[in-house]
Amino acid sequence: MSHDEQTSGERMDQHERHVLLALIQDPFPWTIAELARDMGKEGRWTEDAVAALDAAGLVHRFVVLRPAGEDQREGRVEVVIPTRAARRLDELQGGPL
């Protein structure tokens, strides 16, 4: 099925799968901005996908304080990691999702 033939719900499910797969394949926390960059030009939907995965209990979202450095100002950054349940589902399905 081409991208044009998908319903908006099917496209959102696909976006959520892409985000969750990226999170499961890399064991470190991702920022929302990093995820969007990794998703390429289609990354504009990343925040919506993360919010939906969070609502479903498949990711944890944290706000961390970033200390000021030589090349950056102090700030707050939102990071996301998959839950243990999401990782276990991936294992049960033989990974990757």
Biopython code that builds the backbone (N, CA, C, O; Angstrom):
import numpy as np
from Bio.PDB.StructureBuilder import StructureBuilder

atoms = [
    (1, "MET", "N", (0.851, -1.172, 0.000)),
    (1, "MET", "CA", (0.000, 0.000, 0.000)),
    (1, "MET", "C", (0.896, 1.234, 0.000)),
    (1, "MET", "O", (1.796, 1.352, 0.831)),
    (2, "SER", "N", (0.652, 2.138, -0.918)),
    (2, "SER", "CA", (1.462, 3.349, -1.003)),
    (2, "SER", "C", (1.059, 4.329, 0.087)),
    (2, "SER", "O", (-0.005, 4.223, 0.696)),
    (3, "HIS", "N", (1.948, 5.283, 0.309)),
    (3, "HIS", "CA", (1.702, 6.306, 1.335)),
    (3, "HIS", "C", (0.397, 7.048, 1.058)),
    (3, "HIS", "O", (-0.326, 7.400, 1.990)),
    (4, "ASP", "N", (0.094, 7.285, -0.214)),
    (4, "ASP", "CA", (-1.122, 8.013, -0.587)),
    (4, "ASP", "C", (-2.387, 7.196, -0.340)),
    (4, "ASP", "O", (-3.460, 7.770, -0.151)),
    (5, "GLU", "N", (-2.280, 5.868, -0.338)),
    (5, "GLU", "CA", (-3.447, 5.007, -0.143)),
    (5, "GLU", "C", (-3.747, 4.745, 1.325)),
    (5, "GLU", "O", (-4.810, 4.213, 1.648)),
    (6, "GLN", "N", (-2.831, 5.109, 2.225)),
    (6, "GLN", "CA", (-3.027, 4.867, 3.649)),
    (6, "GLN", "C", (-3.977, 5.900, 4.249)),
    (6, "GLN", "O", (-4.028, 7.054, 3.821)),
    (7, "THR", "N", (-4.720, 5.452, 5.245)),
    (7, "THR", "CA", (-5.533, 6.400, 5.994)),
    (7, "THR", "C", (-4.619, 7.156, 6.950)),
    (7, "THR", "O", (-3.473, 6.757, 7.154)),
    (8, "SER", "N", (-5.106, 8.228, 7.529)),
    (8, "SER", "CA", (-4.274, 8.986, 8.469)),
    (8, "SER", "C", (-3.939, 8.135, 9.696)),
    (8, "SER", "O", (-2.852, 8.269, 10.258)),
    (9, "GLY", "N", (-4.845, 7.274, 10.113)),
    (9, "GLY", "CA", (-4.578, 6.379, 11.240)),
    (9, "GLY", "C", (-3.490, 5.374, 10.923)),
    (9, "GLY", "O", (-2.638, 5.089, 11.765)),
    (10, "GLU", "N", (-3.514, 4.834, 9.707)),
    (10, "GLU", "CA", (-2.470, 3.889, 9.293)),
    (10, "GLU", "C", (-1.107, 4.575, 9.210)),
    (10, "GLU", "O", (-0.088, 3.992, 9.581)),
    (11, "ARG", "N", (-1.095, 5.822, 8.717)),
    (11, "ARG", "CA", (0.167, 6.566, 8.657)),
    (11, "ARG", "C", (0.700, 6.826, 10.062)),
    (11, "ARG", "O", (1.901, 6.694, 10.296)),
    (12, "MET", "N", (-0.176, 7.195, 11.003)),
    (12, "MET", "CA", (0.266, 7.445, 12.369)),
    (12, "MET", "C", (0.795, 6.171, 13.009)),
    (12, "MET", "O", (1.808, 6.212, 13.706)),
    (13, "ASP", "N", (0.132, 5.039, 12.787)),
    (13, "ASP", "CA", (0.639, 3.759, 13.295)),
    (13, "ASP", "C", (2.039, 3.485, 12.751)),
    (13, "ASP", "O", (2.914, 3.027, 13.486)),
    (14, "GLN", "N", (2.247, 3.759, 11.487)),
    (14, "GLN", "CA", (3.554, 3.543, 10.868)),
    (14, "GLN", "C", (4.598, 4.464, 11.503)),
    (14, "GLN", "O", (5.716, 4.031, 11.780)),
    (15, "HIS", "N", (4.246, 5.713, 11.733)),
    (15, "HIS", "CA", (5.173, 6.656, 12.371)),
    (15, "HIS", "C", (5.536, 6.181, 13.777)),
    (15, "HIS", "O", (6.699, 6.241, 14.177)),
    (16, "GLU", "N", (4.545, 5.713, 14.516)),
    (16, "GLU", "CA", (4.807, 5.219, 15.868)),
    (16, "GLU", "C", (5.746, 4.012, 15.830)),
    (16, "GLU", "O", (6.647, 3.903, 16.661)),
    (17, "ARG", "N", (5.541, 3.110, 14.874)),
    (17, "ARG", "CA", (6.427, 1.951, 14.733)),
    (17, "ARG", "C", (7.858, 2.387, 14.443)),
    (17, "ARG", "O", (8.799, 1.839, 15.016)),
    (18, "HIS", "N", (8.030, 3.367, 13.560)),
    (18, "HIS", "CA", (9.370, 3.852, 13.227)),
    (18, "HIS", "C", (10.064, 4.440, 14.456)),
    (18, "HIS", "O", (11.240, 4.166, 14.697)),
    (19, "VAL", "N", (9.347, 5.236, 15.221)),
    (19, "VAL", "CA", (9.934, 5.847, 16.419)),
    (19, "VAL", "C", (10.292, 4.771, 17.434)),
    (19, "VAL", "O", (11.395, 4.776, 17.980)),
    (20, "LEU", "N", (9.373, 3.854, 17.691)),
    (20, "LEU", "CA", (9.625, 2.810, 18.687)),
    (20, "LEU", "C", (10.784, 1.918, 18.255)),
    (20, "LEU", "O", (11.599, 1.520, 19.088)),
    (21, "LEU", "N", (10.868, 1.606, 16.993)),
    (21, "LEU", "CA", (11.982, 0.793, 16.490)),
    (21, "LEU", "C", (13.314, 1.509, 16.706)),
    (21, "LEU", "O", (14.287, 0.887, 17.133)),
    (22, "ALA", "N", (13.366, 2.801, 16.417)),
    (22, "ALA", "CA", (14.600, 3.562, 16.633)),
    (22, "ALA", "C", (14.989, 3.536, 18.105)),
    (22, "ALA", "O", (16.166, 3.386, 18.433)),
    (23, "LEU", "N", (14.018, 3.680, 18.984)),
    (23, "LEU", "CA", (14.297, 3.689, 20.424)),
    (23, "LEU", "C", (14.777, 2.332, 20.917)),
    (23, "LEU", "O", (15.665, 2.260, 21.767)),
    (24, "ILE", "N", (14.207, 1.270, 20.399)),
    (24, "ILE", "CA", (14.578, -0.072, 20.846)),
    (24, "ILE", "C", (15.953, -0.474, 20.310)),
    (24, "ILE", "O", (16.707, -1.165, 20.994)),
    (25, "GLN", "N", (16.275, -0.052, 19.108)),
    (25, "GLN", "CA", (17.554, -0.427, 18.518)),
    (25, "GLN", "C", (18.735, 0.292, 19.158)),
    (25, "GLN", "O", (19.858, -0.210, 19.111)),
    (26, "ASP", "N", (18.503, 1.446, 19.748)),
    (26, "ASP", "CA", (19.577, 2.217, 20.381)),
    (26, "ASP", "C", (19.275, 2.305, 21.871)),
    (26, "ASP", "O", (18.245, 2.861, 22.251)),
    (27, "PRO", "N", (20.150, 1.768, 22.728)),
    (27, "PRO", "CA", (19.831, 1.666, 24.153)),
    (27, "PRO", "C", (19.914, 2.977, 24.937)),
    (27, "PRO", "O", (19.661, 2.982, 26.142)),
    (28, "PHE", "N", (20.255, 4.065, 24.295)),
    (28, "PHE", "CA", (20.427, 5.319, 25.016)),
    (28, "PHE", "C", (19.209, 6.224, 24.853)),
    (28, "PHE", "O", (18.478, 6.104, 23.871)),
    (29, "PRO", "N", (18.987, 7.119, 25.798)),
    (29, "PRO", "CA", (17.868, 8.071, 25.656)),
    (29, "PRO", "C", (18.057, 8.955, 24.420)),
    (29, "PRO", "O", (19.174, 9.349, 24.088)),
    (30, "TRP", "N", (16.978, 9.248, 23.770)),
    (30, "TRP", "CA", (16.960, 10.131, 22.603)),
    (30, "TRP", "C", (16.232, 11.413, 22.987)),
    (30, "TRP", "O", (15.286, 11.382, 23.774)),
    (31, "THR", "N", (16.665, 12.522, 22.439)),
    (31, "THR", "CA", (15.869, 13.733, 22.560)),
    (31, "THR", "C", (14.835, 13.699, 21.436)),
    (31, "THR", "O", (15.009, 12.999, 20.438)),
    (32, "ILE", "N", (13.768, 14.458, 21.611)),
    (32, "ILE", "CA", (12.749, 14.530, 20.559)),
    (32, "ILE", "C", (13.373, 15.093, 19.278)),
    (32, "ILE", "O", (13.054, 14.643, 18.177)),
    (33, "ALA", "N", (14.255, 16.069, 19.429)),
    (33, "ALA", "CA", (14.912, 16.663, 18.255)),
    (33, "ALA", "C", (15.775, 15.634, 17.531)),
    (33, "ALA", "O", (15.792, 15.604, 16.300)),
    (34, "GLU", "N", (16.492, 14.787, 18.277)),
    (34, "GLU", "CA", (17.308, 13.745, 17.645)),
    (34, "GLU", "C", (16.436, 12.761, 16.869)),
    (34, "GLU", "O", (16.767, 12.365, 15.751)),
    (35, "LEU", "N", (15.330, 12.379, 17.472)),
    (35, "LEU", "CA", (14.418, 11.467, 16.772)),
    (35, "LEU", "C", (13.903, 12.091, 15.481)),
    (35, "LEU", "O", (13.874, 11.439, 14.438)),
    (36, "ALA", "N", (13.497, 13.353, 15.556)),
    (36, "ALA", "CA", (12.973, 14.027, 14.367)),
    (36, "ALA", "C", (14.035, 14.090, 13.278)),
    (36, "ALA", "O", (13.733, 13.863, 12.107)),
    (37, "ARG", "N", (15.281, 14.397, 13.652)),
    (37, "ARG", "CA", (16.367, 14.424, 12.661)),
    (37, "ARG", "C", (16.585, 13.038, 12.066)),
    (37, "ARG", "O", (16.794, 12.904, 10.861)),
    (38, "ASP", "N", (16.539, 12.011, 12.906)),
    (38, "ASP", "CA", (16.756, 10.650, 12.431)),
    (38, "ASP", "C", (15.655, 10.207, 11.469)),
    (38, "ASP", "O", (15.903, 9.411, 10.562)),
    (39, "MET", "N", (14.456, 10.714, 11.662)),
    (39, "MET", "CA", (13.335, 10.347, 10.805)),
    (39, "MET", "C", (13.384, 11.086, 9.470)),
    (39, "MET", "O", (12.580, 10.801, 8.582)),
    (40, "GLY", "N", (14.304, 12.021, 9.316)),
    (40, "GLY", "CA", (14.450, 12.758, 8.062)),
    (40, "GLY", "C", (13.368, 13.797, 7.880)),
    (40, "GLY", "O", (12.796, 14.291, 8.852)),
    (41, "LYS", "N", (13.091, 14.127, 6.639)),
    (41, "LYS", "CA", (12.140, 15.204, 6.353)),
    (41, "LYS", "C", (10.741, 14.881, 6.870)),
    (41, "LYS", "O", (9.931, 15.787, 7.069)),
    (42, "GLU", "N", (10.453, 13.613, 7.087)),
    (42, "GLU", "CA", (9.143, 13.236, 7.609)),
    (42, "GLU", "C", (9.077, 13.358, 9.130)),
    (42, "GLU", "O", (8.045, 13.046, 9.723)),
    (43, "GLY", "N", (10.139, 13.799, 9.760)),
    (43, "GLY", "CA", (10.208, 13.864, 11.213)),
    (43, "GLY", "C", (9.273, 14.851, 11.869)),
    (43, "GLY", "O", (9.215, 14.911, 13.097)),
    (44, "ARG", "N", (8.541, 15.623, 11.098)),
    (44, "ARG", "CA", (7.638, 16.619, 11.693)),
    (44, "ARG", "C", (6.525, 15.983, 12.525)),
    (44, "ARG", "O", (5.911, 16.661, 13.348)),
    (45, "TRP", "N", (6.262, 14.725, 12.328)),
    (45, "TRP", "CA", (5.222, 14.010, 13.079)),
    (45, "TRP", "C", (5.778, 13.332, 14.319)),
    (45, "TRP", "O", (5.028, 12.674, 15.040)),
    (46, "THR", "N", (7.066, 13.471, 14.588)),
    (46, "THR", "CA", (7.713, 12.745, 15.679)),
    (46, "THR", "C", (7.089, 13.041, 17.038)),
    (46, "THR", "O", (6.834, 12.120, 17.813)),
    (47, "GLU", "N", (6.842, 14.308, 17.333)),
    (47, "GLU", "CA", (6.254, 14.652, 18.638)),
    (47, "GLU", "C", (4.901, 13.990, 18.832)),
    (47, "GLU", "O", (4.598, 13.517, 19.928)),
    (48, "ASP", "N", (4.084, 13.948, 17.788)),
    (48, "ASP", "CA", (2.778, 13.288, 17.885)),
    (48, "ASP", "C", (2.936, 11.791, 18.123)),
    (48, "ASP", "O", (2.201, 11.201, 18.915)),
    (49, "ALA", "N", (3.899, 11.177, 17.434)),
    (49, "ALA", "CA", (4.132, 9.741, 17.604)),
    (49, "ALA", "C", (4.616, 9.439, 19.024)),
    (49, "ALA", "O", (4.162, 8.477, 19.642)),
    (50, "VAL", "N", (5.531, 10.252, 19.540)),
    (50, "VAL", "CA", (6.023, 10.053, 20.905)),
    (50, "VAL", "C", (4.884, 10.230, 21.911)),
    (50, "VAL", "O", (4.773, 9.454, 22.860)),
    (51, "ALA", "N", (4.048, 11.233, 21.712)),
    (51, "ALA", "CA", (2.915, 11.454, 22.618)),
    (51, "ALA", "C", (1.965, 10.260, 22.612)),
    (51, "ALA", "O", (1.473, 9.854, 23.665)),
    (52, "ALA", "N", (1.705, 9.696, 21.434)),
    (52, "ALA", "CA", (0.812, 8.537, 21.340)),
    (52, "ALA", "C", (1.441, 7.308, 22.000)),
    (52, "ALA", "O", (0.752, 6.552, 22.685)),
    (53, "LEU", "N", (2.749, 7.106, 21.798)),
    (53, "LEU", "CA", (3.439, 5.983, 22.434)),
    (53, "LEU", "C", (3.465, 6.146, 23.949)),
    (53, "LEU", "O", (3.343, 5.165, 24.683)),
    (54, "ASP", "N", (3.621, 7.374, 24.416)),
    (54, "ASP", "CA", (3.591, 7.658, 25.853)),
    (54, "ASP", "C", (2.203, 7.355, 26.419)),
    (54, "ASP", "O", (2.087, 6.740, 27.479)),
    (55, "ALA", "N", (1.174, 7.773, 25.734)),
    (55, "ALA", "CA", (-0.197, 7.518, 26.189)),
    (55, "ALA", "C", (-0.503, 6.017, 26.231)),
    (55, "ALA", "O", (-1.304, 5.565, 27.050)),
    (56, "ALA", "N", (0.137, 5.254, 25.350)),
    (56, "ALA", "CA", (-0.072, 3.807, 25.310)),
    (56, "ALA", "C", (0.814, 3.068, 26.318)),
    (56, "ALA", "O", (0.695, 1.853, 26.477)),
    (57, "GLY", "N", (1.695, 3.796, 26.994)),
    (57, "GLY", "CA", (2.570, 3.177, 27.986)),
    (57, "GLY", "C", (3.781, 2.478, 27.394)),
    (57, "GLY", "O", (4.354, 1.593, 28.030)),
    (58, "LEU", "N", (4.182, 2.859, 26.185)),
    (58, "LEU", "CA", (5.293, 2.196, 25.517)),
    (58, "LEU", "C", (6.612, 2.959, 25.609)),
    (58, "LEU", "O", (7.668, 2.407, 25.298)),
    (59, "VAL", "N", (6.561, 4.220, 26.031)),
    (59, "VAL", "CA", (7.785, 5.000, 26.233)),
    (59, "VAL", "C", (7.673, 5.797, 27.522)),
    (59, "VAL", "O", (6.581, 6.087, 28.011)),
    (60, "HIS", "N", (8.838, 6.141, 28.055)),
    (60, "HIS", "CA", (8.936, 7.066, 29.182)),
    (60, "HIS", "C", (9.502, 8.373, 28.639)),
    (60, "HIS", "O", (10.446, 8.371, 27.849)),
    (61, "ARG", "N", (8.914, 9.492, 29.069)),
    (61, "ARG", "CA", (9.416, 10.812, 28.688)),
    (61, "ARG", "C", (9.933, 11.497, 29.935)),
    (61, "ARG", "O", (9.287, 11.472, 30.983)),
    (62, "PHE", "N", (11.100, 12.110, 29.821)),
    (62, "PHE", "CA", (11.723, 12.815, 30.933)),
    (62, "PHE", "C", (12.179, 14.186, 30.463)),
    (62, "PHE", "O", (12.561, 14.359, 29.305)),
    (63, "VAL", "N", (12.138, 15.150, 31.357)),
    (63, "VAL", "CA", (12.731, 16.451, 31.085)),
    (63, "VAL", "C", (14.009, 16.518, 31.901)),
    (63, "VAL", "O", (13.990, 16.324, 33.116)),
    (64, "VAL", "N", (15.113, 16.792, 31.234)),
    (64, "VAL", "CA", (16.399, 16.895, 31.917)),
    (64, "VAL", "C", (16.931, 18.311, 31.746)),
    (64, "VAL", "O", (16.666, 18.984, 30.749)),
    (65, "LEU", "N", (17.680, 18.737, 32.739)),
    (65, "LEU", "CA", (18.316, 20.047, 32.665)),
    (65, "LEU", "C", (19.682, 19.886, 32.023)),
    (65, "LEU", "O", (20.489, 19.058, 32.444)),
    (66, "ARG", "N", (19.921, 20.672, 31.021)),
    (66, "ARG", "CA", (21.201, 20.632, 30.316)),
    (66, "ARG", "C", (22.052, 21.770, 30.856)),
    (66, "ARG", "O", (21.661, 22.932, 30.750)),
    (67, "PRO", "N", (23.217, 21.458, 31.437)),
    (67, "PRO", "CA", (24.066, 22.523, 31.950)),
    (67, "PRO", "C", (24.645, 23.367, 30.812)),
    (67, "PRO", "O", (24.806, 22.900, 29.685)),
    (68, "ALA", "N", (24.944, 24.595, 31.138)),
    (68, "ALA", "CA", (25.532, 25.483, 30.140)),
    (68, "ALA", "C", (26.938, 25.003, 29.804)),
    (68, "ALA", "O", (27.691, 24.592, 30.688)),
    (69, "GLY", "N", (27.276, 25.055, 28.561)),
    (69, "GLY", "CA", (28.609, 24.686, 28.099)),
    (69, "GLY", "C", (29.183, 25.820, 27.266)),
    (69, "GLY", "O", (28.562, 26.872, 27.118)),
    (70, "GLU", "N", (30.356, 25.601, 26.730)),
    (70, "GLU", "CA", (30.988, 26.643, 25.924)),
    (70, "GLU", "C", (30.176, 26.976, 24.676)),
    (70, "GLU", "O", (30.114, 28.130, 24.253)),
    (71, "ASP", "N", (29.558, 25.956, 24.095)),
    (71, "ASP", "CA", (28.848, 26.172, 22.839)),
    (71, "ASP", "C", (27.329, 26.126, 22.975)),
    (71, "ASP", "O", (26.623, 26.128, 21.967)),
    (72, "GLN", "N", (26.820, 26.084, 24.188)),
    (72, "GLN", "CA", (25.363, 26.028, 24.363)),
    (72, "GLN", "C", (24.936, 26.688, 25.661)),
    (72, "GLN", "O", (25.711, 26.786, 26.613)),
    (73, "ARG", "N", (23.700, 27.135, 25.682)),
    (73, "ARG", "CA", (23.140, 27.730, 26.887)),
    (73, "ARG", "C", (22.463, 26.662, 27.724)),
    (73, "ARG", "O", (22.122, 25.584, 27.236)),
    (74, "GLU", "N", (22.282, 26.980, 28.969)),
    (74, "GLU", "CA", (21.552, 26.075, 29.856)),
    (74, "GLU", "C", (20.127, 25.940, 29.349)),
    (74, "GLU", "O", (19.561, 26.886, 28.802)),
    (75, "GLY", "N", (19.561, 24.777, 29.529)),
    (75, "GLY", "CA", (18.194, 24.607, 29.069)),
    (75, "GLY", "C", (17.593, 23.292, 29.503)),
    (75, "GLY", "O", (18.244, 22.461, 30.136)),
    (76, "ARG", "N", (16.335, 23.126, 29.146)),
    (76, "ARG", "CA", (15.605, 21.896, 29.436)),
    (76, "ARG", "C", (15.458, 21.122, 28.136)),
    (76, "ARG", "O", (15.138, 21.689, 27.091)),
    (77, "VAL", "N", (15.698, 19.822, 28.216)),
    (77, "VAL", "CA", (15.608, 18.957, 27.036)),
    (77, "VAL", "C", (14.727, 17.773, 27.389)),
    (77, "VAL", "O", (14.893, 17.159, 28.443)),
    (78, "GLU", "N", (13.792, 17.454, 26.509)),
    (78, "GLU", "CA", (12.939, 16.280, 26.723)),
    (78, "GLU", "C", (13.598, 15.071, 26.075)),
    (78, "GLU", "O", (13.966, 15.106, 24.901)),
    (79, "VAL", "N", (13.745, 13.990, 26.860)),
    (79, "VAL", "CA", (14.305, 12.748, 26.334)),
    (79, "VAL", "C", (13.267, 11.643, 26.461)),
    (79, "VAL", "O", (12.337, 11.734, 27.262)),
    (80, "VAL", "N", (13.441, 10.611, 25.667)),
    (80, "VAL", "CA", (12.483, 9.515, 25.631)),
    (80, "VAL", "C", (13.238, 8.187, 25.529)),
    (80, "VAL", "O", (14.250, 8.079, 24.836)),
    (81, "ILE", "N", (12.716, 7.182, 26.238)),
    (81, "ILE", "CA", (13.255, 5.826, 26.184)),
    (81, "ILE", "C", (12.079, 4.850, 26.125)),
    (81, "ILE", "O", (10.987, 5.177, 26.589)),
    (82, "PRO", "N", (12.288, 3.663, 25.564)),
    (82, "PRO", "CA", (11.201, 2.674, 25.544)),
    (82, "PRO", "C", (11.005, 2.072, 26.933)),
    (82, "PRO", "O", (11.952, 1.979, 27.713)),
    (83, "THR", "N", (9.799, 1.671, 27.231)),
    (83, "THR", "CA", (9.524, 0.997, 28.499)),
    (83, "THR", "C", (10.031, -0.441, 28.427)),
    (83, "THR", "O", (10.330, -0.959, 27.351)),
    (84, "ARG", "N", (10.120, -1.065, 29.582)),
    (84, "ARG", "CA", (10.498, -2.481, 29.622)),
    (84, "ARG", "C", (9.475, -3.321, 28.871)),
    (84, "ARG", "O", (9.831, -4.302, 28.218)),
    (85, "ALA", "N", (8.212, -2.941, 28.960)),
    (85, "ALA", "CA", (7.164, -3.691, 28.252)),
    (85, "ALA", "C", (7.382, -3.641, 26.741)),
    (85, "ALA", "O", (7.202, -4.649, 26.058)),
    (86, "ALA", "N", (7.767, -2.482, 26.214)),
    (86, "ALA", "CA", (8.018, -2.364, 24.778)),
    (86, "ALA", "C", (9.224, -3.207, 24.370)),
    (86, "ALA", "O", (9.207, -3.862, 23.328)),
    (87, "ARG", "N", (10.263, -3.188, 25.189)),
    (87, "ARG", "CA", (11.446, -4.007, 24.892)),
    (87, "ARG", "C", (11.104, -5.499, 24.925)),
    (87, "ARG", "O", (11.560, -6.272, 24.083)),
    (88, "ARG", "N", (10.295, -5.886, 25.911)),
    (88, "ARG", "CA", (9.916, -7.297, 26.038)),
    (88, "ARG", "C", (9.064, -7.741, 24.856)),
    (88, "ARG", "O", (9.247, -8.845, 24.344)),
    (89, "LEU", "N", (8.141, -6.899, 24.420)),
    (89, "LEU", "CA", (7.332, -7.223, 23.246)),
    (89, "LEU", "C", (8.223, -7.447, 22.036)),
    (89, "LEU", "O", (8.006, -8.380, 21.263)),
    (90, "ASP", "N", (9.221, -6.594, 21.870)),
    (90, "ASP", "CA", (10.154, -6.749, 20.764)),
    (90, "ASP", "C", (10.872, -8.110, 20.858)),
    (90, "ASP", "O", (11.038, -8.798, 19.851)),
    (91, "GLU", "N", (11.295, -8.490, 22.076)),
    (91, "GLU", "CA", (11.939, -9.790, 22.270)),
    (91, "GLU", "C", (11.003, -10.939, 21.927)),
    (91, "GLU", "O", (11.406, -11.886, 21.252)),
    (92, "LEU", "N", (9.765, -10.866, 22.383)),
    (92, "LEU", "CA", (8.800, -11.927, 22.139)),
    (92, "LEU", "C", (8.486, -12.096, 20.651)),
    (92, "LEU", "O", (8.215, -13.201, 20.181)),
    (93, "GLN", "N", (8.528, -10.990, 19.930)),
    (93, "GLN", "CA", (8.239, -11.045, 18.504)),
    (93, "GLN", "C", (9.480, -11.363, 17.683)),
    (93, "GLN", "O", (9.425, -11.401, 16.453)),
    (94, "GLY", "N", (10.595, -11.592, 18.363)),
    (94, "GLY", "CA", (11.824, -11.914, 17.635)),
    (94, "GLY", "C", (12.536, -10.693, 17.108)),
    (94, "GLY", "O", (13.485, -10.820, 16.335)),
    (95, "GLY", "N", (12.091, -9.481, 17.517)),
    (95, "GLY", "CA", (12.676, -8.203, 17.136)),
    (95, "GLY", "C", (12.979, -8.159, 15.646)),
    (95, "GLY", "O", (12.939, -9.225, 15.031)),
    (96, "PRO", "N", (13.263, -7.089, 15.035)),
    (96, "PRO", "CA", (12.743, -5.784, 15.421)),
    (96, "PRO", "C", (11.245, -5.733, 15.146)),
    (96, "PRO", "O", (10.720, -6.383, 14.241)),
    (97, "LEU", "N", (10.594, -4.936, 15.964)),
    (97, "LEU", "CA", (9.139, -4.807, 15.862)),
    (97, "LEU", "C", (8.744, -4.923, 14.438)),
    (97, "LEU", "O", (7.559, -4.844, 14.117)),
]
sb = StructureBuilder()
sb.init_structure("model")
sb.init_model(0)
sb.init_chain("A")
sb.init_seg("    ")
for serial, (resi, resn, name, xyz) in enumerate(atoms, 1):
    if name == "N":
        sb.init_residue(resn, " ", resi, " ")
    sb.init_atom(name, np.array(xyz, "f"), 0.0, 1.0, " ", f" {name:<3s}", serial, name[0])
structure = sb.get_structure()
